[in-house]
Amino acid sequence: MKTIYLSLLLSLCVFSARPQTPEDIFRHEVPVTWLGIDFSHVTLIGNFAEFGEIGAKGPVQIITDYFPKWNHIVLNEREKYDIRGMLRRRDIEYDIDMVMELNYRTNPDSLESYNARRFTPEEIQSFVNEYYIKGREGIGVVFIAESLNKCYEEAFYHFVAINMKTGEVILHERLRGEPSGFGLRNYWANSIYRVIRNIKYYYFAVWKGEITGEETVSAFELHVYW
């Protein structure tokens, strides 16, 4: 019995000491934590209103009202916004407190623009360096919102997987989501939903090496977007 306990302890020590790699996102023994949607660097382009020109929302209201709503909808409607299915996990942890605080501290003067930015991998790592997660076990997964563009009816998010012990980005993908629906909350929430589905049914398999983008793009467009 002592031998069994010793073997288990040694295996746990080896796991803890080994740095996370991109492949660890596919290993079920490595814990994963959903950190939320980071809007603290997002650019808002176009008219942000509930319907047409009615009920326009300013940057302060977007920060204080809608950033929390877009994060909470993922928690409250977990069957639709299927983070576990996206990562092919039976269980994940949810801990969005850190991202919610960062979102709340967003400078409203920096939100609105006529031009969309495109984040570089170096910028993504610099954003992650602001997270207070170092020393935690496992992998943290976050969407970093780049732009919500009403003019082109599209949003871009960066899927980012982080080695939480070191703060290093180990997997990163820029993804497009199409918004739809009535009301500002639902309109942009559906762009998040589509990004989650695209990862679940396409990108995760690409990252794992099960399929290649060139071979499956037509099927992806037919079956994932609707």
N, C-alpha and C positions, 0 to 999 in steps of 0.2 A: 504493500500500500504506500509506503514511504517513497518507493521508486516511482510510482505513478505520479504522486504529488510533485516530486522533484522534476520529472520530465515535463509536466505541465508548466511548472514555474519557469523552467529554462526556456520553453517555447514562447511563453509570454514575454520574457526578457528579450529574446531575440527579436520578436515582433516589435516591441517598444523601441528597441535600439535602431532598427532598420529604417532608413528614411523612406517616406512614401514616394512612389513613382507613378507615372500615368497609368500603368497597368493595374495599380491597386484599386482604381475606381471599379474594376471588374471583379475584385476579390471580396467575397461576402464576409470574410472574417475581419476585414478592415472597416471600422465604423465610419459612417457618413452622416454629416450634420447639414441640414438645409439652413443657410444663413439669411435667406431672403433676397429681396430685389433692391439693389443699391441704386437709388436715383440721385445721389448727391452730386453727380457730374453730368447729369442729363441735359440735353438741349431741347427746348420746346419750340417748334416751328409751326406757324400758322395760327388759326383761330381756335382757341380752346373754349368752347361753349357747349351747353347741354344739347341744344338743337338749333342748327342754323346760326343766327346771330343772337339768339336768346340765351340769357344766363351765362354770359362770358365770365370766365374764371381768371383771376389774376395770379401771379406767381406765389404770393403768400398763401392764398387759399389752396393752390395745388400742393404746396409743401405740407401745410398743416392738416388738410382734409384728405386729399387724394393719394398722396404717397402712402399714408397708413391704410387707406381702403384697398389699394392695389396689392399691398402685402398681406392684409388680413383675408382677402378673398381666397388666396392660395391656402391659407390655414383652415378657413371655414368651409371650403368646398373642395376637400381633398380628393374626392372621387373624380371630379372633373379636372382639377388642376393636379394631375397625378404625378407628383414628384417621385414617389416610390416606383411606379411603373416606368417612369422616364429613365431611372437608373437601375431598373430590374432588381429592386431590393424588396425583401419582405418587410424590413423595418429600417427606418431612418429616424434621426433625431431632428426636431425643429427648434431652432433657437435664433429668433430674428431680432432680439433686443439690441444688439450692437448696430445692426444695419438701420433699425428704426431711429436710433439716436443720431446716427450720421445723417440720415435723410432730414431729420428735424432741424439740423444745423446748417442745411443748404442755404447758400446766399441767394436770396430771391433776385438780386440784380444780375446774376450770372445765368439765369435760366433761359430767357428768351433770346432768340437769334433769328436771322434770316438765312443762315447757312448752317448746314449740319457738319459736325466734326466726325472724324473717324479715328478711334483710339488705336494707338500702336501697342504692341505687346509690352513695350517698356512703360507706357502710361498705365496699362492694366496692372502691372506689377507695382508701380508706384501707388496706385489706389489701394491695392491690397496691403501695402506696407503701413497704411493708416489704420488697419484693423487691429484691434486688441484681442488676438486669438492665439498668439504664440504660446507654446507649451501645452496646448490641448492635444488630445490624441485623435488620430484619424484624419479624415479628409473633410474639409468644408466646401460646400458648393453654394455659389452665389450667382445671380444674374446681375451684371452691371449694365444699367440702362445707358445707352449712348445718345439716342435721339427718339423723340416722338414727333413725327412729321405729319401734320394734318394736311399740308398741301399735296403731298404724294401718297397719303393714306398708308403709311408704313411706320414701323418702329424697328429699331435695332437694339439688340441686347447681346452682351458677351457672356456666354457660359464660361464660368471660371471654377476650376477645381483647385483647391489649395491644400498643401501639406501644412496642417495647422500647428505642428510642432515647430516648424521653421519659418512659416509665412511665405513659402515659395509657391508660385503658380506652377502646377504640374500638368494642367490641361486647359486649353483655352480655345474657344470657337466663337466667331462673330455670326449672329443669326438674325434673320429678318422675320418679323411677325406682322400679319395684316390685321388691323383693327376692324371692328364691326359692331353693330348693335346700337341701341338707343341709350342716351345718357352718357355723360363723360366717363363715369366709373366703368360701365360695361364696355364701352367702345374700346378703351385702351386695355382693359383686362383681357379682352379676346385676343389681343396681340400676344400677350403672355401665354395664354392658353395654346395658341398655335405654335409658339416656339417650343413649349413643353411637348406637344404632340410630335413635332418634327424631330426632336431629339429621340423620343420614345420609339418612333417607327422608322427612323432613318439614321440620324447621326450617331446614335449609340452603337449601331451595328457597324458603321464606318469606322468609328474609333476603335472598336474591338477587332477590326480586320475581317468581319464576316462578309461584308460586301464592299464594293468600290463605288464611288460616286458616279463615275463615267458609265458604269453598267446599269445603274438603277435609277438614274435621274428621271426618266420618263414615267416609271411606275411611281416614283416618289411624288411627282407633280399630280398624278392622277388620284392617288389614294390618300395622301396626307393633307393636301390643301383641298378645301371645299367651301 
